Amino acid sequence: MKLNSVTNILRDESGATAIEYGLIAGLVSVVAITALSATGDSLISIFEKVSGKLAEAAQ
């Protein structure tokens, strides 16, 4: 009876699958944060240019 229990525990891969999904989710999060940070910097640059042009036009 104990041998079957040990064998079943060794064959169970559900924990490994959960870890794999966790690693994938972590990687996707890092990529998303990196992409959004780059987009945010680009938007700041664009708005600063627009603001400068509007200030020139107002004078």
N, CA, C, O and CB atoms as a CASP TS submission, in Angstrom:
PFRMAT TS
TARGET T0000
AUTHOR 0000-0000-0000
METHOD Language model
MODEL 1
PARENT N/A
ATOM      1  N   MET     1       0.821  -1.191   0.000  1.00  0.00           N
ATOM      2  CA  MET     1       0.000   0.000   0.000  1.00  0.00           C
ATOM      3  C   MET     1       0.867   1.257   0.000  1.00  0.00           C
ATOM      4  O   MET     1       0.561   2.209  -0.718  1.00  0.00           O
ATOM      5  CB  MET     1      -0.935  -0.003   1.203  1.00  0.00           C
ATOM      6  N   LYS     2       1.933   1.281   0.784  1.00  0.00           N
ATOM      7  CA  LYS     2       2.801   2.451   0.841  1.00  0.00           C
ATOM      8  C   LYS     2       3.561   2.632  -0.455  1.00  0.00           C
ATOM      9  O   LYS     2       3.816   3.766  -0.861  1.00  0.00           O
ATOM     10  CB  LYS     2       3.773   2.336   2.000  1.00  0.00           C
ATOM     11  N   LEU     3       3.927   1.553  -1.112  1.00  0.00           N
ATOM     12  CA  LEU     3       4.661   1.649  -2.370  1.00  0.00           C
ATOM     13  C   LEU     3       3.812   2.333  -3.423  1.00  0.00           C
ATOM     14  O   LEU     3       4.328   3.127  -4.210  1.00  0.00           O
ATOM     15  CB  LEU     3       5.096   0.261  -2.854  1.00  0.00           C
ATOM     16  N   ASN     4       2.515   2.039  -3.453  1.00  0.00           N
ATOM     17  CA  ASN     4       1.618   2.695  -4.410  1.00  0.00           C
ATOM     18  C   ASN     4       1.519   4.191  -4.123  1.00  0.00           C
ATOM     19  O   ASN     4       1.479   4.994  -5.054  1.00  0.00           O
ATOM     20  CB  ASN     4       0.218   2.054  -4.365  1.00  0.00           C
ATOM     21  N   SER     5       1.481   4.569  -2.866  1.00  0.00           N
ATOM     22  CA  SER     5       1.394   5.982  -2.506  1.00  0.00           C
ATOM     23  C   SER     5       2.641   6.741  -2.947  1.00  0.00           C
ATOM     24  O   SER     5       2.546   7.839  -3.494  1.00  0.00           O
ATOM     25  CB  SER     5       1.192   6.134  -0.999  1.00  0.00           C
ATOM     26  N   VAL     6       3.804   6.154  -2.707  1.00  0.00           N
ATOM     27  CA  VAL     6       5.054   6.791  -3.102  1.00  0.00           C
ATOM     28  C   VAL     6       5.129   6.889  -4.621  1.00  0.00           C
ATOM     29  O   VAL     6       5.544   7.917  -5.156  1.00  0.00           O
ATOM     30  CB  VAL     6       6.265   6.010  -2.549  1.00  0.00           C
ATOM     31  N   THR     7       4.737   5.847  -5.308  1.00  0.00           N
ATOM     32  CA  THR     7       4.756   5.844  -6.771  1.00  0.00           C
ATOM     33  C   THR     7       3.819   6.907  -7.319  1.00  0.00           C
ATOM     34  O   THR     7       4.173   7.602  -8.272  1.00  0.00           O
ATOM     35  CB  THR     7       4.366   4.462  -7.316  1.00  0.00           C
ATOM     36  N   ASN     8       2.638   7.049  -6.744  1.00  0.00           N
ATOM     37  CA  ASN     8       1.684   8.061  -7.196  1.00  0.00           C
ATOM     38  C   ASN     8       2.222   9.470  -6.974  1.00  0.00           C
ATOM     39  O   ASN     8       2.031  10.350  -7.814  1.00  0.00           O
ATOM     40  CB  ASN     8       0.350   7.892  -6.473  1.00  0.00           C
ATOM     41  N   ILE     9       2.887   9.682  -5.856  1.00  0.00           N
ATOM     42  CA  ILE     9       3.456  11.008  -5.576  1.00  0.00           C
ATOM     43  C   ILE     9       4.556  11.329  -6.584  1.00  0.00           C
ATOM     44  O   ILE     9       4.638  12.461  -7.063  1.00  0.00           O
ATOM     45  CB  ILE     9       4.016  11.073  -4.130  1.00  0.00           C
ATOM     46  N   LEU    10       5.390  10.368  -6.909  1.00  0.00           N
ATOM     47  CA  LEU    10       6.483  10.598  -7.860  1.00  0.00           C
ATOM     48  C   LEU    10       5.976  10.829  -9.280  1.00  0.00           C
ATOM     49  O   LEU    10       6.616  11.536 -10.058  1.00  0.00           O
ATOM     50  CB  LEU    10       7.440   9.419  -7.847  1.00  0.00           C
ATOM     51  N   ARG    11       4.848  10.248  -9.617  1.00  0.00           N
ATOM     52  CA  ARG    11       4.289  10.397 -10.965  1.00  0.00           C
ATOM     53  C   ARG    11       3.428  11.649 -11.113  1.00  0.00           C
ATOM     54  O   ARG    11       3.140  12.066 -12.235  1.00  0.00           O
ATOM     55  CB  ARG    11       3.466   9.175 -11.319  1.00  0.00           C
ATOM     56  N   ASP    12       3.020  12.246 -10.018  1.00  0.00           N
ATOM     57  CA  ASP    12       2.151  13.422 -10.059  1.00  0.00           C
ATOM     58  C   ASP    12       2.926  14.621 -10.601  1.00  0.00           C
ATOM     59  O   ASP    12       3.939  15.020 -10.027  1.00  0.00           O
ATOM     60  CB  ASP    12       1.582  13.735  -8.651  1.00  0.00           C
ATOM     61  N   GLU    13       2.452  15.191 -11.701  1.00  0.00           N
ATOM     62  CA  GLU    13       3.124  16.324 -12.337  1.00  0.00           C
ATOM     63  C   GLU    13       2.331  17.615 -12.225  1.00  0.00           C
ATOM     64  O   GLU    13       2.682  18.599 -12.876  1.00  0.00           O
ATOM     65  CB  GLU    13       3.382  16.020 -13.788  1.00  0.00           C
ATOM     66  N   SER    14       1.289  17.644 -11.434  1.00  0.00           N
ATOM     67  CA  SER    14       0.458  18.847 -11.351  1.00  0.00           C
ATOM     68  C   SER    14       1.223  20.011 -10.720  1.00  0.00           C
ATOM     69  O   SER    14       1.009  21.162 -11.101  1.00  0.00           O
ATOM     70  CB  SER    14      -0.814  18.558 -10.545  1.00  0.00           C
ATOM     71  N   GLY    15       2.096  19.737  -9.780  1.00  0.00           N
ATOM     72  CA  GLY    15       2.893  20.800  -9.175  1.00  0.00           C
ATOM     73  C   GLY    15       3.867  21.405 -10.173  1.00  0.00           C
ATOM     74  O   GLY    15       4.067  22.619 -10.200  1.00  0.00           O
ATOM     75  N   ALA    16       4.470  20.555 -10.990  1.00  0.00           N
ATOM     76  CA  ALA    16       5.410  21.046 -12.003  1.00  0.00           C
ATOM     77  C   ALA    16       4.684  21.916 -13.026  1.00  0.00           C
ATOM     78  O   ALA    16       5.221  22.925 -13.483  1.00  0.00           O
ATOM     79  CB  ALA    16       6.115  19.864 -12.709  1.00  0.00           C
ATOM     80  N   THR    17       3.472  21.526 -13.380  1.00  0.00           N
ATOM     81  CA  THR    17       2.692  22.312 -14.331  1.00  0.00           C
ATOM     82  C   THR    17       2.352  23.677 -13.746  1.00  0.00           C
ATOM     83  O   THR    17       2.420  24.687 -14.448  1.00  0.00           O
ATOM     84  CB  THR    17       1.408  21.566 -14.723  1.00  0.00           C
ATOM     85  N   ALA    18       1.992  23.715 -12.484  1.00  0.00           N
ATOM     86  CA  ALA    18       1.666  24.988 -11.841  1.00  0.00           C
ATOM     87  C   ALA    18       2.889  25.898 -11.796  1.00  0.00           C
ATOM     88  O   ALA    18       2.774  27.106 -12.005  1.00  0.00           O
ATOM     89  CB  ALA    18       1.127  24.752 -10.419  1.00  0.00           C
ATOM     90  N   ILE    19       4.038  25.333 -11.530  1.00  0.00           N
ATOM     91  CA  ILE    19       5.276  26.122 -11.503  1.00  0.00           C
ATOM     92  C   ILE    19       5.578  26.668 -12.896  1.00  0.00           C
ATOM     93  O   ILE    19       5.981  27.823 -13.032  1.00  0.00           O
ATOM     94  CB  ILE    19       6.465  25.265 -10.989  1.00  0.00           C
ATOM     95  N   GLU    20       5.389  25.856 -13.921  1.00  0.00           N
ATOM     96  CA  GLU    20       5.625  26.317 -15.287  1.00  0.00           C
ATOM     97  C   GLU    20       4.710  27.483 -15.636  1.00  0.00           C
ATOM     98  O   GLU    20       5.154  28.474 -16.217  1.00  0.00           O
ATOM     99  CB  GLU    20       5.419  25.172 -16.281  1.00  0.00           C
ATOM    100  N   TYR    21       3.429  27.366 -15.283  1.00  0.00           N
ATOM    101  CA  TYR    21       2.494  28.464 -15.549  1.00  0.00           C
ATOM    102  C   TYR    21       2.884  29.714 -14.774  1.00  0.00           C
ATOM    103  O   TYR    21       2.743  30.824 -15.286  1.00  0.00           O
ATOM    104  CB  TYR    21       1.061  28.050 -15.188  1.00  0.00           C
ATOM    105  N   GLY    22       3.365  29.557 -13.568  1.00  0.00           N
ATOM    106  CA  GLY    22       3.820  30.695 -12.779  1.00  0.00           C
ATOM    107  C   GLY    22       5.011  31.378 -13.412  1.00  0.00           C
ATOM    108  O   GLY    22       5.077  32.606 -13.445  1.00  0.00           O
ATOM    109  N   LEU    23       5.954  30.598 -13.916  1.00  0.00           N
ATOM    110  CA  LEU    23       7.123  31.171 -14.592  1.00  0.00           C
ATOM    111  C   LEU    23       6.729  31.901 -15.872  1.00  0.00           C
ATOM    112  O   LEU    23       7.260  32.971 -16.169  1.00  0.00           O
ATOM    113  CB  LEU    23       8.139  30.075 -14.914  1.00  0.00           C
ATOM    114  N   ILE    24       5.806  31.330 -16.620  1.00  0.00           N
ATOM    115  CA  ILE    24       5.332  31.985 -17.841  1.00  0.00           C
ATOM    116  C   ILE    24       4.641  33.297 -17.507  1.00  0.00           C
ATOM    117  O   ILE    24       4.875  34.306 -18.172  1.00  0.00           O
ATOM    118  CB  ILE    24       4.376  31.063 -18.616  1.00  0.00           C
ATOM    119  N   ALA    25       3.790  33.296 -16.483  1.00  0.00           N
ATOM    120  CA  ALA    25       3.094  34.519 -16.072  1.00  0.00           C
ATOM    121  C   ALA    25       4.090  35.585 -15.629  1.00  0.00           C
ATOM    122  O   ALA    25       3.918  36.764 -15.940  1.00  0.00           O
ATOM    123  CB  ALA    25       2.100  34.219 -14.936  1.00  0.00           C
ATOM    124  N   GLY    26       5.119  35.181 -14.913  1.00  0.00           N
ATOM    125  CA  GLY    26       6.151  36.123 -14.481  1.00  0.00           C
ATOM    126  C   GLY    26       6.890  36.725 -15.660  1.00  0.00           C
ATOM    127  O   GLY    26       7.149  37.929 -15.681  1.00  0.00           O
ATOM    128  N   LEU    27       7.230  35.911 -16.633  1.00  0.00           N
ATOM    129  CA  LEU    27       7.934  36.393 -17.822  1.00  0.00           C
ATOM    130  C   LEU    27       7.062  37.358 -18.617  1.00  0.00           C
ATOM    131  O   LEU    27       7.543  38.396 -19.071  1.00  0.00           O
ATOM    132  CB  LEU    27       8.362  35.215 -18.708  1.00  0.00           C
ATOM    133  N   VAL    28       5.806  37.030 -18.786  1.00  0.00           N
ATOM    134  CA  VAL    28       4.875  37.918 -19.503  1.00  0.00           C
ATOM    135  C   VAL    28       4.754  39.245 -18.769  1.00  0.00           C
ATOM    136  O   VAL    28       4.696  40.298 -19.404  1.00  0.00           O
ATOM    137  CB  VAL    28       3.478  37.256 -19.650  1.00  0.00           C
ATOM    138  N   SER    29       4.714  39.211 -17.448  1.00  0.00           N
ATOM    139  CA  SER    29       4.623  40.445 -16.665  1.00  0.00           C
ATOM    140  C   SER    29       5.852  41.321 -16.863  1.00  0.00           C
ATOM    141  O   SER    29       5.729  42.535 -17.028  1.00  0.00           O
ATOM    142  CB  SER    29       4.449  40.122 -15.183  1.00  0.00           C
ATOM    143  N   VAL    30       7.024  40.722 -16.848  1.00  0.00           N
ATOM    144  CA  VAL    30       8.262  41.495 -17.039  1.00  0.00           C
ATOM    145  C   VAL    30       8.283  42.134 -18.422  1.00  0.00           C
ATOM    146  O   VAL    30       8.661  43.298 -18.560  1.00  0.00           O
ATOM    147  CB  VAL    30       9.505  40.592 -16.850  1.00  0.00           C
ATOM    148  N   VAL    31       7.884  41.390 -19.443  1.00  0.00           N
ATOM    149  CA  VAL    31       7.857  41.925 -20.808  1.00  0.00           C
ATOM    150  C   VAL    31       6.843  43.061 -20.911  1.00  0.00           C
ATOM    151  O   VAL    31       7.122  44.085 -21.534  1.00  0.00           O
ATOM    152  CB  VAL    31       7.519  40.810 -21.827  1.00  0.00           C
ATOM    153  N   ALA    32       5.665  42.889 -20.303  1.00  0.00           N
ATOM    154  CA  ALA    32       4.633  43.929 -20.360  1.00  0.00           C
ATOM    155  C   ALA    32       5.098  45.201 -19.649  1.00  0.00           C
ATOM    156  O   ALA    32       4.889  46.302 -20.157  1.00  0.00           O
ATOM    157  CB  ALA    32       3.323  43.420 -19.729  1.00  0.00           C
ATOM    158  N   ILE    33       5.716  45.061 -18.500  1.00  0.00           N
ATOM    159  CA  ILE    33       6.191  46.229 -17.753  1.00  0.00           C
ATOM    160  C   ILE    33       7.263  46.964 -18.556  1.00  0.00           C
ATOM    161  O   ILE    33       7.263  48.193 -18.616  1.00  0.00           O
ATOM    162  CB  ILE    33       6.747  45.807 -16.367  1.00  0.00           C
ATOM    163  N   THR    34       8.169  46.216 -19.169  1.00  0.00           N
ATOM    164  CA  THR    34       9.222  46.822 -19.980  1.00  0.00           C
ATOM    165  C   THR    34       8.630  47.576 -21.170  1.00  0.00           C
ATOM    166  O   THR    34       9.036  48.701 -21.461  1.00  0.00           O
ATOM    167  CB  THR    34      10.205  45.749 -20.468  1.00  0.00           C
ATOM    168  N   ALA    35       7.679  46.960 -21.849  1.00  0.00           N
ATOM    169  CA  ALA    35       7.066  47.598 -23.017  1.00  0.00           C
ATOM    170  C   ALA    35       6.291  48.850 -22.611  1.00  0.00           C
ATOM    171  O   ALA    35       6.366  49.874 -23.290  1.00  0.00           O
ATOM    172  CB  ALA    35       6.132  46.610 -23.742  1.00  0.00           C
ATOM    173  N   LEU    36       5.557  48.775 -21.522  1.00  0.00           N
ATOM    174  CA  LEU    36       4.778  49.934 -21.079  1.00  0.00           C
ATOM    175  C   LEU    36       5.676  51.067 -20.600  1.00  0.00           C
ATOM    176  O   LEU    36       5.344  52.237 -20.787  1.00  0.00           O
ATOM    177  CB  LEU    36       3.817  49.530 -19.966  1.00  0.00           C
ATOM    178  N   SER    37       6.787  50.742 -19.998  1.00  0.00           N
ATOM    179  CA  SER    37       7.732  51.778 -19.572  1.00  0.00           C
ATOM    180  C   SER    37       8.301  52.515 -20.783  1.00  0.00           C
ATOM    181  O   SER    37       8.405  53.741 -20.775  1.00  0.00           O
ATOM    182  CB  SER    37       8.874  51.161 -18.738  1.00  0.00           C
ATOM    183  N   ALA    38       8.665  51.774 -21.808  1.00  0.00           N
ATOM    184  CA  ALA    38       9.195  52.392 -23.024  1.00  0.00           C
ATOM    185  C   ALA    38       8.131  53.258 -23.691  1.00  0.00           C
ATOM    186  O   ALA    38       8.434  54.345 -24.183  1.00  0.00           O
ATOM    187  CB  ALA    38       9.697  51.315 -24.005  1.00  0.00           C
ATOM    188  N   THR    39       6.908  52.790 -23.709  1.00  0.00           N
ATOM    189  CA  THR    39       5.813  53.558 -24.293  1.00  0.00           C
ATOM    190  C   THR    39       5.569  54.827 -23.493  1.00  0.00           C
ATOM    191  O   THR    39       5.326  55.886 -24.071  1.00  0.00           O
ATOM    192  CB  THR    39       4.534  52.715 -24.359  1.00  0.00           C
ATOM    193  N   GLY    40       5.629  54.733 -22.177  1.00  0.00           N
ATOM    194  CA  GLY    40       5.427  55.900 -21.326  1.00  0.00           C
ATOM    195  C   GLY    40       6.481  56.959 -21.570  1.00  0.00           C
ATOM    196  O   GLY    40       6.156  58.144 -21.647  1.00  0.00           O
ATOM    197  N   ASP    41       7.745  56.557 -21.695  1.00  0.00           N
ATOM    198  CA  ASP    41       8.823  57.508 -21.982  1.00  0.00           C
ATOM    199  C   ASP    41       8.603  58.194 -23.329  1.00  0.00           C
ATOM    200  O   ASP    41       8.839  59.393 -23.474  1.00  0.00           O
ATOM    201  CB  ASP    41      10.186  56.795 -21.968  1.00  0.00           C
ATOM    202  N   SER    42       8.153  57.421 -24.303  1.00  0.00           N
ATOM    203  CA  SER    42       7.894  57.976 -25.630  1.00  0.00           C
ATOM    204  C   SER    42       6.749  58.984 -25.576  1.00  0.00           C
ATOM    205  O   SER    42       6.822  60.038 -26.208  1.00  0.00           O
ATOM    206  CB  SER    42       7.569  56.853 -26.631  1.00  0.00           C
ATOM    207  N   LEU    43       5.705  58.672 -24.834  1.00  0.00           N
ATOM    208  CA  LEU    43       4.571  59.595 -24.711  1.00  0.00           C
ATOM    209  C   LEU    43       4.977  60.883 -24.005  1.00  0.00           C
ATOM    210  O   LEU    43       4.530  61.965 -24.384  1.00  0.00           O
ATOM    211  CB  LEU    43       3.421  58.927 -23.953  1.00  0.00           C
ATOM    212  N   ILE    44       5.807  60.777 -22.998  1.00  0.00           N
ATOM    213  CA  ILE    44       6.278  61.983 -22.300  1.00  0.00           C
ATOM    214  C   ILE    44       7.021  62.886 -23.277  1.00  0.00           C
ATOM    215  O   ILE    44       6.822  64.101 -23.278  1.00  0.00           O
ATOM    216  CB  ILE    44       7.198  61.609 -21.102  1.00  0.00           C
ATOM    217  N   SER    45       7.866  62.300 -24.099  1.00  0.00           N
ATOM    218  CA  SER    45       8.616  63.070 -25.087  1.00  0.00           C
ATOM    219  C   SER    45       7.680  63.759 -26.074  1.00  0.00           C
ATOM    220  O   SER    45       7.875  64.930 -26.399  1.00  0.00           O
ATOM    221  CB  SER    45       9.594  62.163 -25.835  1.00  0.00           C
ATOM    222  N   ILE    46       6.686  63.054 -26.541  1.00  0.00           N
ATOM    223  CA  ILE    46       5.726  63.635 -27.494  1.00  0.00           C
ATOM    224  C   ILE    46       4.971  64.790 -26.865  1.00  0.00           C
ATOM    225  O   ILE    46       4.834  65.842 -27.489  1.00  0.00           O
ATOM    226  CB  ILE    46       4.735  62.569 -27.985  1.00  0.00           C
ATOM    227  N   PHE    47       4.477  64.620 -25.643  1.00  0.00           N
ATOM    228  CA  PHE    47       3.716  65.680 -24.989  1.00  0.00           C
ATOM    229  C   PHE    47       4.596  66.896 -24.684  1.00  0.00           C
ATOM    230  O   PHE    47       4.114  68.028 -24.724  1.00  0.00           O
ATOM    231  CB  PHE    47       3.082  65.154 -23.700  1.00  0.00           C
ATOM    232  N   GLU    48       5.859  66.681 -24.387  1.00  0.00           N
ATOM    233  CA  GLU    48       6.762  67.812 -24.154  1.00  0.00           C
ATOM    234  C   GLU    48       6.970  68.611 -25.443  1.00  0.00           C
ATOM    235  O   GLU    48       7.021  69.841 -25.409  1.00  0.00           O
ATOM    236  CB  GLU    48       8.120  67.316 -23.610  1.00  0.00           C
ATOM    237  N   LYS    49       7.089  67.916 -26.574  1.00  0.00           N
ATOM    238  CA  LYS    49       7.224  68.606 -27.857  1.00  0.00           C
ATOM    239  C   LYS    49       5.969  69.415 -28.178  1.00  0.00           C
ATOM    240  O   LYS    49       6.056  70.568 -28.600  1.00  0.00           O
ATOM    241  CB  LYS    49       7.504  67.596 -28.980  1.00  0.00           C
ATOM    242  N   VAL    50       4.810  68.805 -27.975  1.00  0.00           N
ATOM    243  CA  VAL    50       3.547  69.501 -28.229  1.00  0.00           C
ATOM    244  C   VAL    50       3.415  70.707 -27.326  1.00  0.00           C
ATOM    245  O   VAL    50       3.005  71.779 -27.771  1.00  0.00           O
ATOM    246  CB  VAL    50       2.357  68.562 -28.028  1.00  0.00           C
ATOM    247  N   SER    51       3.758  70.540 -26.067  1.00  0.00           N
ATOM    248  CA  SER    51       3.673  71.643 -25.114  1.00  0.00           C
ATOM    249  C   SER    51       4.591  72.794 -25.528  1.00  0.00           C
ATOM    250  O   SER    51       4.211  73.962 -25.434  1.00  0.00           O
ATOM    251  CB  SER    51       4.034  71.157 -23.702  1.00  0.00           C
ATOM    252  N   GLY    52       5.783  72.465 -25.980  1.00  0.00           N
ATOM    253  CA  GLY    52       6.716  73.495 -26.439  1.00  0.00           C
ATOM    254  C   GLY    52       6.191  74.235 -27.661  1.00  0.00           C
ATOM    255  O   GLY    52       6.299  75.458 -27.736  1.00  0.00           O
ATOM    256  N   LYS    53       5.630  73.514 -28.607  1.00  0.00           N
ATOM    257  CA  LYS    53       5.085  74.141 -29.813  1.00  0.00           C
ATOM    258  C   LYS    53       3.888  75.045 -29.455  1.00  0.00           C
ATOM    259  O   LYS    53       3.736  76.129 -30.018  1.00  0.00           O
ATOM    260  CB  LYS    53       4.656  73.052 -30.843  1.00  0.00           C
ATOM    261  N   LEU    54       3.051  74.596 -28.526  1.00  0.00           N
ATOM    262  CA  LEU    54       1.912  75.416 -28.105  1.00  0.00           C
ATOM    263  C   LEU    54       2.380  76.685 -27.396  1.00  0.00           C
ATOM    264  O   LEU    54       1.796  77.753 -27.579  1.00  0.00           O
ATOM    265  CB  LEU    54       0.984  74.611 -27.184  1.00  0.00           C
ATOM    266  N   ALA    55       3.418  76.569 -26.600  1.00  0.00           N
ATOM    267  CA  ALA    55       3.955  77.736 -25.899  1.00  0.00           C
ATOM    268  C   ALA    55       4.528  78.740 -26.908  1.00  0.00           C
ATOM    269  O   ALA    55       4.358  79.949 -26.748  1.00  0.00           O
ATOM    270  CB  ALA    55       5.047  77.307 -24.879  1.00  0.00           C
ATOM    271  N   GLU    56       5.213  78.232 -27.954  1.00  0.00           N
ATOM    272  CA  GLU    56       5.741  79.108 -29.008  1.00  0.00           C
ATOM    273  C   GLU    56       4.616  79.795 -29.759  1.00  0.00           C
ATOM    274  O   GLU    56       4.704  80.983 -30.069  1.00  0.00           O
ATOM    275  CB  GLU    56       6.610  78.312 -29.986  1.00  0.00           C
ATOM    276  N   ALA    57       3.559  79.048 -30.052  1.00  0.00           N
ATOM    277  CA  ALA    57       2.437  79.599 -30.800  1.00  0.00           C
ATOM    278  C   ALA    57       1.679  80.644 -29.984  1.00  0.00           C
ATOM    279  O   ALA    57       1.127  81.588 -30.549  1.00  0.00           O
ATOM    280  CB  ALA    57       1.492  78.482 -31.226  1.00  0.00           C
ATOM    281  N   ALA    58       1.649  80.483 -28.670  1.00  0.00           N
ATOM    282  CA  ALA    58       0.928  81.430 -27.801  1.00  0.00           C
ATOM    283  C   ALA    58       1.660  82.757 -27.696  1.00  0.00           C
ATOM    284  O   ALA    58       1.046  83.780 -27.391  1.00  0.00           O
ATOM    285  CB  ALA    58       0.737  80.835 -26.402  1.00  0.00           C
ATOM    286  N   GLN    59       2.954  82.756 -27.941  1.00  0.00           N
ATOM    287  CA  GLN    59       3.716  84.003 -27.837  1.00  0.00           C
ATOM    288  C   GLN    59       3.578  84.729 -29.089  1.00  0.00           C
ATOM    289  O   GLN    59       4.136  85.816 -29.237  1.00  0.00           O
ATOM    290  CB  GLN    59       5.178  83.771 -27.525  1.00  0.00           C
TER
END
